[in-house]
Amino acid sequence: MASLRCAAAAALAALAALCLAGTVHAQDACPAAVYQALGPQLDAKRFAPAERGGTVVAATCKPSPQDDNTLLAALAYGSDDVKTLFVGVLDKKTLRILRSYRTDIGEDSATEIGASSLRLDTARYQLDEKTRAIGLRFNSAAHGPSCADFSAQDDLTLFVPDGVHLRPVLTLPMSQARALAGCMGHGGDDTVVAEFAELTMALEKTATHGYADLSVQAAIVKEKMSDIGAGKKRKERWTLHYDGKRYQLGKGAPWWVKDSILTLPPSD
């Protein structure tokens, strides 16, 4: 997928549970009125959940933590191998789109949008005094390759307001693995060695080009695939700086940033 890239090795038992991170709880479901209101605004036909014969394959909605008068929504819709991702801030009463992001996503063996692929992250990503980013987490439903040297899940994208648009400033998979020897996907093989990294993010007090620097910490464990759970955990840290358009990895970045930081295209 050109955007929200997720090369998942689903055959890995250690990573299979990560897909559950994207499960949409009942309280995060979008009301029927959202579908009815967004269909005409997006010029989308049969804008209803797929299980009801519509084209919407994934949807999640949450009240905005910043403004009681707005609702956050993220939906993926379409048919065949291309889906459209919509992320929007809606007027809670009228459900009119106030600002939004929209782009097409191509599906392939590594990227597939399922019913639980999208989750809104409303943690306090306060990038400056006036700007609180909206987080969207994506988990691919694709089975992925049977033999992989790298895998990533739980892609976190941060969006900031930009006029009537939402602009992505960072996409980073928060769960990753890379093969050091052999091929991931052959679980019981003693020759397969991999590193697993679980990422967390915090805002620094320092800022670059107006937005807070982002401190990313990785909890990393190196393990044989035949003996998952026996490895010792170590921690690494890296800081991302805003360049006026998006967050950049910088020189000398560790593999869990360099191999995975992504850039989404501008809104359609």
N, C-alpha and C positions, 0 to 999 in steps of 0.2 A: 504494500500500500504506500502510495507516495506520501500520504500524511498519516499520522498516528501509527507509524510503522511498528509492527509487533511480530518478530520472528520467533514464534513460540515452539518449544519442543515439548508438546503435550504428553509424549510418551514417558517423560520423566515423572516418576511418582512424587518426587520432592517438589515439583513445580505445579502439579495438577491442582493442589489446593489453592493456588494463587488465583485461579479463575473465580473462586468463590468470593474474592474481594470485590468483584464487580456486581454482586447480586443486588438487585433493586428491591428494597423492602417495600411493604405495602404502603407505608406512609410517604414514600417517595414516588408513587405512581402519579401519572398525570390524569387529572379529571377529564371526563368526556368533553366538557366545555372547551378545554384547551385544543383538542383535536378539531372540534367544530370551528373554532375561531382561527386557528393557524392555517387550515387547508386553503381557504380563499386568499389569505395574505401571502402564502408561499406559492400560490398558483399550482397546488398539488392536488391531483385527483385521488379519490379513494383514500383520503387521509384519515385512516383509522388503524387500530392495532391489527397486526397480521393475523392473529387468531380470530379476528372478526371479518376476515376477508379484505383487510386494508393493506396498505403498502408500508406502514410504520413497523419496523422490525425491533426497534429499541426506543424506550422513552423513559425519562425521569424528570420530575419536577420538585422544586423545593422553594419555600418562602425565602426571600432575600433577607440575610441577617443585617443588611445595611438599611433597608427601607421597607417598612411594613406595607407600603403601597405597591410593591412590585413582587413578581414571581419569576424564579429562574427555571428555565426549561432546556432540556437537551434531547433531541430526537434524531433518529436515523431512519430514512425512508427511501423507497425506490424498489427497483426490481432487477433481475438478472445479476450481473457481476459488478454493478456500480450502485452505490448508495450515496445519498446526500446527507451530510451531517449538518444539523442546525443547532446552534446554541444561542439562546436569546434571553433578554430581560423583558418581561411583559408587564403591562399595567394590570394589577391584580383585579380591578373591577371590569375593565373593558376587554382585557386580554389582547390589547393592541401591542404590537411589537415596538418597543422603545429603542432598543439597539440589539444587534445580532451579528453572528458569524455563520457563514454557510460555505461549504466546500464539498466537492465530490470525493468519494473514497472508492478506489478500485479494490475489489476482493480477489484473493488468490489463495494458494495453499497455506500461506502464513497468516493471512488476514481475513477474518470473517466476523461480521457483526451479528451477535446473538441477542436474545431478549434481555440478557443481564450484562451486556457489554458496557453500558454507560452508567456512570455514577457521578453526581455533582458533589464536589468537595467544597464545603463552605467554611473551611478553617480560616483563621484570620491572617490572610496573606496581604498585610497592609504595607504596600510598597512605598508610599509616601503619605503625607498627612491627609490627602484627599482621595487617594487611589487604593482601593482594596480589590485585589484580583479575584476573579471567579475561577475556581478549580474544576476541571473535568477529568475524571479517571476513565480509562478505556482498557478493557481486557478482551483480547481476541477469542472468538469461539472456535477458531480453526484448529484442526488436529496438529498442524505443523509438520515439519520434516521428521522422518523416522531416525535420521542421523544428523545431528547438528553440532556446530562448534560454538554457537552462541544462541542464547534465548533471552527474551525480555517480555515482561508483562507489567500490568498496572501502570500504564503510561499516564503521567500527570501533565496536563496542559494548563497553563495559567493564562487567562484572558484579562485584558484591561479595557476600559471604555475608551473609545476613540470616535467622538461624534455619535452618529447613528450606528456605528459598527462596534463589535468587540474584536480586539486585536490580540492574537496569540503572541506571547513574549517568551515562552519556554515550553518545550515538551521533553520530558525525561522519564524513562521507565524506572519505576521504583523497586522492581524486583528483577534481578538479572542473574545469568549464569554463563560461564564460558568454559569450554573444554581446554584443559591443559595437556591431556594425553588421551588418545582414543576418540571415541565418538559418542556424545550424549544420546541416550535413547536405547543403549544396550545395558540395562540396569545392573545385572549381576556380574558384569565383566570386571575382573580385578585390574585390567589394564586401563580402564576409563577413570580419569581423575578430572575433577571440575572444581571451579571456584563459584560460590554462590554469594551474591551481594544483595542485602536488603537495605534500601535507602530511606532516610528521613531528612526532612528539610526544616531549616529555621532561618529567621530573618536576623541579619546582623544590624548593629547600630550604625555602621558605616553605610555610605551610599555612593553610587557611581552614576553620573548623568541623571541625577534626581531620584533614582529608584534604589531601594535598599539592596545591599548585597545579600546573596542567598548562600547560606552555609549548608552544604549537603554532607551528611555523614553516612558512611557505608559500614554495615556490620558484615564482615566477610568471613566465610569459612571454606577451607580447602578440604575436599573429601574424595575418597574413592566411591564410585557409584555402587559398589558392592557392600559398602559399609556406611550408609548415610547416617549421620548423627554422631559419628566418632571424631569428627574434626574439631579443632580448636578455633574459636572465634577471635578475630582481630578487628580493630576499627581504623578506618581511614576517613579523612575529611578533605573537602575541597570547596572553594568559594567561587561562585559564579557572579560575574559583574555585568551590569546592563550597559549596552553601548549606544543607547538612544532609540533603538528599534527592538532589540531582543537581548536576552541573556546569552553570553558567550562562554565557552568552556575555558579559554585561555591556554597558554603554552604549558606543556608538561603535565597535562591533565591525566589522571589515572584511567585505567581501562573502563571502569564503570561510568565514566563521564564521556571520555573520548569516543568510545565505541557505540554510544547510544543516544547522545543528545541530538535532538531532531528539530527541524524547522517546518512549521506548517505554512502553507501558502496563504496569501492575503484572502480576505473574504470575497466570495464571488459577487 
